[in-house]
Amino acid sequence: MVRSAEPENVRFNEAPGEFVNFPKEPIDDLASWTTHDRVIMTPYFYWYDVWTQAHLLNPDHSDALTTHPATLTGFSYKSVQWHKSQLLDMEAAGIDVVLPVYWGDPSQLAEIGPSHWSYAGIPPLVVAREELLNEGKSPPLIGMFYDTTTLEHNVWNEKIDLTTPRGRAWYYESIRDYFSYVPSKHWAMIDHQPIIFTWVSSWAKAYDQSHVTESKRRFAEDFGGRPFYLVKEISWNIESDDVYAWGGAFGLRPLSVASLGPGYDHSNVPGRDPVIIDREDGAFFERNWIRLLRSGFNRVMIETWNEYHEGTDISHSLEYGRQYIDLNRQYADLFKERFVPPPVDGPYAESTKVDLDFAHPKIPEAIQWLDWSDGPSELVWNDGEACRRFKSDSDDVSYLYFRVHDSFRWAETLNLKLRVTAEVDRNAALDVQFDGSDAMAPFMGAYTSAPVALKIRVAPDVLTYEFDLKDARFLNSQNGGADFRLQKLRGSICIRSLELIKPLENGNNVSLGPGISIESISDTSLSIKVQGVSGTRYVVESSRNLNEWSPLSSLLIEDNRAVGELSVPIRWSMQYFRVRPAYQ
């Protein structure tokens, strides 16, 4: 072991694996995605071991898992056969990249710490993938999920300062040691750079850009001349190649790498307050996949493959069988085909306005209030009028979260007006943050600000506020899967009602009649040209009898164009088509 004390030349250990210090040429010759390709990735928790019961039992020997693997036979990070079964199922689910969740660090390598499984589990995974390739399979390529918990929880009991030479060496060697076990032929790469996801920043004592800059430089020196491709968790305030937000199991997180999952339940994890996001028998997962298909993102992380403690797994399980493997494959294929679903049909599909009145709730709710931790509130009744009051102290900022019914949504963006009627005191100040398109806003637009555009006093203590929500996308990107939140800045505010309005285009709701024509025909699909109004979305429908019509796809005619093209499947030998505006 090498543990240098030189302040600018810190080195802890030699690389434990043999796949390091090789020339540049092999990397350039290997297959790689670009940022324009569609790629599906998933974290892989390989810390389980049936023989020692590692990560299967809590300290009191109770069951540590909320959901459970389909079998415990050979269920171990040490088993090549177990890794093979998981990689085969990932291939069946349409997963392109496996991201082993790695807890290795310099303190554990030499002293065989409690997370030594991080090292021991990688070689069997590599062997498993090699065997599957030799059998003619196409298992996912291997990236890395660097669990930064080790920046605080490690054998040496240090909280690592990534701004120091020692901290930068710690960060780099954690990455180097992992890749020294993985031959470059198995790397998952974007632009010929191996993919690394990092977990949240809170475990670091301090950090700046230097730990990334130095690690990329050293990685290129040790691994064929190319730096790694860094996908940071959004909590890191640094430059990176991509960004994602953990929490996709709670709802779609649409950053440059979108994340989504099947739901959440950590009921069996000791010491945590109960949190359950209902899977809804797969409907929750499907809704978030459909939202992703509308969003146009090229890279997605499924959260997770097999985190059984928190119930975010989509792998083969006792509780759900292969349901989520099959669901993920269905939507993965659509994702790769760049399919854009038509607008959701439902009670508000043709509405130009939806509202929420706390005194007269609708079923189903057009706008739903969501209870979230930073939005303490209470429902108050005064003389037959109901309102929801912010419970925070007068000068404390707090929020009320709201979700809009799916059938009022659309694939791209739309300008909206939001009207809020509230009981207020003289010091009240209110604004709105909505799921929009301002890339400079938090979470890449999820919390786009909309200050008050207009205030109208309708009674001595009642105001109506009007906000302009420009380029709203409403992909449930906020806490709890909300689309927008009211932000109380100060004062006493009690919300009576909300109205969300689609402004009339050109002063009316009339759309010019579109046209449709078939451009070419193949064995399985048709190429269709749609003529219409620039900047307008149209739905293409099909029928076999001219009586019953069903949507096939939707198409947005780009600005400054009058036509658009798309490919649709051939369903029947005799098939009719028609086109209509998505919102009429």
Order of alpha helices (4+ residues) and beta strands (2+ residues): alpha-beta-alpha-beta-alpha-alpha-alpha-beta-beta-alpha-beta-beta-alpha-beta-beta-beta-beta-beta-beta-alpha-beta-alpha-beta-beta-beta-beta-beta-beta-beta-alpha-beta-beta-beta-beta-beta-beta-beta-beta-beta-beta-beta
